[in-house]
Amino acid sequence: MNTTKRIIQRQLPLNEKYILLSTNYISLIDGIGCTCDNCNKLIANIATVKSEITNKTYNVGFDCLETFLINNQLLDGKGVEHYETVVKKSLSKIKKIRIDIKEFISKNPFIDTVEIIHEHWVQDWITFHYFSKGKMVWNDNTKFKVMDFDMLVNSLSTIKNLTVKFIKNEK
């Protein structure tokens, strides 16, 4: 992590310890993004954190999250290691998957459910099963090395008129 980043006090106190609850990517193109509770900028990469002192929950952008990580190591919840080794590496893949699914659904508007299956046999795979009125009409899969599944499911769940289900199969 780049520890030479300048730490600037914004809305959220830096002397509090925050717990990383979840991460999410929501496309700004869809007009669904939100503003960072710390710096008030519009954000698509969202980390939900909770203050250990006030017990309040906040949505912050990944830049502000990195400030918290540098300042107090955010050791609870998923923490530094998860952010550095999983979330950052998953983001570009999640964006691509989200764009591909939105494009597929726009061409096939009868699709109402996507079932995501994480399969670990020899390699890790994500299989996507597309349903219309309870019947599977298409499937697709992709190979991956590192993936934050919570972030993937959260991101896909923001696609309008789409139900997302997640199943994990292991050998």
N, C-alpha and C positions, 0 to 999 in steps of 0.2 A: 504494500500500500504506500502511496506517495505521502510521506509524513511532512513534506515541506509545504503542504497546502495551508493557506492562511486561514486561521480560525476567526470567524466573525460572529459575535453575539447577535442573534436575530430575535424572533418572538419567543422561542423556547429556551429556557435557561440551560446553560451548558454545565451547571454544577449539579444537575439532577442526573440520575441514572435512568436510562430508557431501556425497555425490553422490546426487542424486535419480534413482532407478532406474525407478520406476513409481508410478502412482496407481491407486486402486481404490475402488469403492463396494460395500459388502456390507451388505445390509439387516439390521438388528438383529432385525427381526421374525422372520426365518428362523432366528435363533439361531446364526448363523455368524460373527458379528463377533469381534474380538479386542481385546486391551488394548494400549494405547500403551506401547511400550518406554521412553518418556521419562517420562510422568506417571502411568501405570498406570490411566488411565480407559478405559472401554469405548468403542470407536470403530467407526464404520461407514465413514467417509471415511479411507482408509488410504493413506499415502505410504510407499513402501519406500525407505530411504536406506542408503547404505554409508559408513562412516567411512574416510577416506583414510589415517588413522594406523593403526588396528587391522585394517582390511579386514573388519570385522564388518558384517552387515546387520541393520537394525532396521525394524520397522513402527511408524510414528508417526501420530498424528492430524493433521489439517490445521491445528489451532491450534498444535500444537508445531512443525509444519513452518514455519508463519509466523514463529515465534520464531527458528528457525534461519535463515530468510531475512533477517530483520531484523538478526540478530546477525552473520552472516558472509557474507551474500549468496549462499550455496550456488551458486556459479557453474558447477559441473560438472553433467554429466547434462543433464536437460531444463531445469533451472534456473528462475530467477525469472520470466523473460518467459513461458515455457510455462505455469507455474503461474497467473500473473496473467491471461494473455490466453486460455488454452484450458481448463485444468482447472476453474477457478472457474465459467466460463461454461457448461461442459458438465454440471456436476453435476445441476442440476434436470432437464435433459432426459434424462440417463441414468437418474435415479430414475424418471421417468415411463415411459420405454421399458421398464425392468425390471418395473415394476408391470403394465403392459399385457401384456407377454409372459407373465408368471406367470399372470395372469388368463386369457389365451387358452389357455394350456396346461392350466390347471385345468378349463376347459370342454371341452378336446379332449385327453384324456390319452394318446391314441395318438401325439401329436407327440413325436418323439425327437431331432430336429435342427433348429437354426435356422441358416440361412446368411445372413450379413450382407454385403450388397454396397454398397460406397461407390461412387456414380456421380457423376462430375463432367462434366456436359454444359454446359448453360447455367447451371444452379444446382447446388448440392450436394444430393444425395439419399442416403438410406439405404434400401435395399430389403431387406425381410426375407422369405426364402423358408422356409416351414415344411415339414418332411419327416416322413413316417412310413414306416419300413422302406425307405428309399432312394427313395421317390416323393414328389414335391412335391405337397402337398395344399392349400396356401394361400400367398398372398403379400400383402404390405402394404408401404407405404413412407411415409417422412416427410421433409420438407424441413428443412434446418438451415443455420445460418450458421457456427457454430463447434462442433467436436466433437473430443474426445480419444478416438480410436478404440481405443487400447490399454485405456483405462479402461473403455470400453463393453464390449469383448470380455471383459475380466477380470471385470467385474461380472456379465455374463450367464452366464459360465462357472461361477458359483457356484450357479446354479439346479439343483436336484437332478434327476438323470436327463435332462439335456439336453446335447447336444453343440453347440458353437458354432463355426462356421467363418466366417472373414473374407476377403473378396475385394475388391480395389480395381480399379475400371475407370475409366480416364480417356480423354477424347477425344483 
